[in-house]
């Protein structure tokens, strides 16, 4: 008794060599495009700092309306610093209040990651007038 082939039709497919060539070409294209995309990646990540500082501004204003002064303590505002990427978390910025008085405050968000590898860490600041400024660009 003669065995019949399992499938009489031959299945068309790519060879391993063809797949590897395509992957190498894609890798080269990504390496060529990556330096041009780094400023966009940094800009997108700095959005985290802006949002956190604007939230902190709102909390400080609410505290000011209740107590007639600003505070230097994040705990007084019920602001919880998210776990930083250096500690296994997802936050890229350390948030701190650097100055607070009866009439003014200044808060800072400092990057814990050097996004583009140039040795500088992105820093943003906000004050009681909601002036949001990038003091050290990355």
C-alpha positions in Angstrom: 0.0 0.0 0.0 1.4 3.3 -1.0 1.2 6.4 1.3 -0.4 9.5 -0.1 1.3 12.9 0.6 -0.5 14.8 3.3 -1.1 17.8 1.1 -1.0 17.5 -2.7 -0.6 21.3 -3.0 2.7 23.0 -2.4 2.4 25.9 0.1 4.1 29.1 -1.0 6.2 30.8 1.7 9.2 33.0 2.3 12.5 31.4 3.0 14.4 32.2 6.1 17.0 34.2 4.1 14.4 36.4 2.6 12.9 37.2 6.0 16.3 38.0 7.5 17.1 40.4 4.6 13.9 42.3 5.1 14.5 42.5 8.9 18.1 43.8 8.3 16.7 46.5 5.9 14.1 47.6 8.4 16.8 47.8 11.1 19.0 50.0 9.0 16.1 52.3 8.2 15.3 52.6 11.9 18.9 53.5 12.7 18.9 56.2 10.0 15.6 57.7 11.3 16.3 57.5 15.0 18.5 60.6 15.4 15.8 62.7 13.6 13.2 61.4 16.0 15.0 62.0 19.3 13.8 65.7 19.7 10.3 64.5 19.2 10.7 61.8 21.8 12.1 64.3 24.3 9.3 66.7 23.6 6.7 64.0 24.2 8.3 63.0 27.5 8.5 66.6 28.7 4.7 66.7 28.5 4.7 64.6 31.7 6.6 67.5 33.5 4.2 70.1 32.2 1.1 68.2 33.3 2.5 67.4 36.8 3.6 71.0 37.4 0.2 72.4 36.2 -1.5 69.9 38.6 0.8 71.1 41.4 0.0 74.7 40.6 -3.7 73.9 41.0 -3.1 72.2 44.3 -1.0 75.1 45.6 -3.7 77.6 44.5 -6.3 75.6 46.4 -4.1 75.5 49.5 -3.5 79.2 49.2 -7.2 80.0 49.1 -7.8 77.8 52.2 -4.7 78.9 54.3 -3.7 82.3 52.8 -0.2 81.0 52.2 1.7 78.6 49.9 3.4 75.5 51.2 6.7 73.9 50.5 5.5 70.4 51.5 4.0 68.1 48.9 2.3 66.1 51.7 0.3 69.2 52.7 -1.1 69.3 49.1 -1.8 65.6 49.0 0.5 65.4 46.0 2.0 61.9 45.6 5.2 61.6 43.6 4.9 58.7 41.3 7.6 56.0 41.4 10.5 57.1 39.3 11.9 55.0 36.4 15.2 54.8 38.2 13.3 53.0 41.0 11.4 50.6 38.7 8.4 53.0 38.2 7.2 54.9 35.2 7.7 58.6 36.1 10.5 60.4 34.3 10.5 63.6 36.4 11.1 64.3 40.1 8.7 66.9 41.4 9.7 69.3 44.2 8.7 72.7 45.6 11.8 74.7 45.8 10.4 77.9 47.4 7.2 78.9 49.1 6.1 81.9 51.1 2.9 83.7 52.0 2.8 85.3 48.5 4.7 83.1 46.1 5.9 79.6 45.3 8.1 77.9 42.8 8.1 74.2 41.9 10.5 72.2 39.7 10.3 69.1 37.7 13.7 67.5 37.0 14.2 64.6 34.7 15.8 61.5 36.1 16.6 60.2 32.6 18.9 61.8 30.0 16.5 61.4 27.1 19.0 62.1 24.3 22.2 61.0 26.0 23.9 64.4 25.9 24.6 64.6 29.7 22.0 67.2 30.6 18.7 66.6 32.4 15.5 68.4 31.3 14.2 70.8 34.0 10.9 72.7 34.1 9.7 75.3 36.7 6.3 76.9 37.5 5.4 79.7 39.8 2.3 81.2 41.5 1.5 83.1 38.3 1.4 79.8 36.3 4.6 80.8 34.4 5.8 77.4 33.1 9.4 77.6 31.8 11.9 75.0 30.6 15.0 76.2 32.6 17.4 73.5 31.3 16.5 71.9 28.0 17.6 68.4 27.2 
